[in-house]
């Protein structure tokens, strides 16, 4: 999940205000991720990377990821409702979700290791996130297929396949209409 246009917004803000906004946003988003059984991988600037199914699958990882994304978009509505009173800009977030195999573990150097995930599945999720407009959730076909019974209650709209950087084949993609 990535805040759209935040770098440009933050140019006109005091650094303390930027930290205040990010900390409030990250606190709420992290709670949603944890409440749905996800693992917070890292904060990357104004983006959040979460993993569902590692180190242990809970059996409904795709559904948990999509439900988290929907809850994050809804909490943005709540945050934006009182943005003017707080003198905050309105925030819009683009979210990308992909399901697939990845390597999970401690990666880095002997001086600093971070638990993270790497692989094509992770890169594809990032590419979907990059293509998601503010307020949009894009998921891959592999995620849509893994939704199972939950998928019947989630409104998915097939979009044209996306040609994304680093992939020779276009990615079948769905928008979650939340």
Secondary structure, 3 states (H helix, E strand, C coil): CEECCHHHHHHCCCHHHHHHHHHHHHHHHHHHHHHCCCEEEEEECCEEEEECCCCCCCCCHHHHHHHHHHHHHHHHHHHHHCHHHHCCCCCCEEEEECCCCCEEEEEEECCEEEEEEECHHHHHHHHHHHHCCCCCEEEEHHHHHHCHHHHHCCCEEEEEEECCCCCCCCEEEEEECC
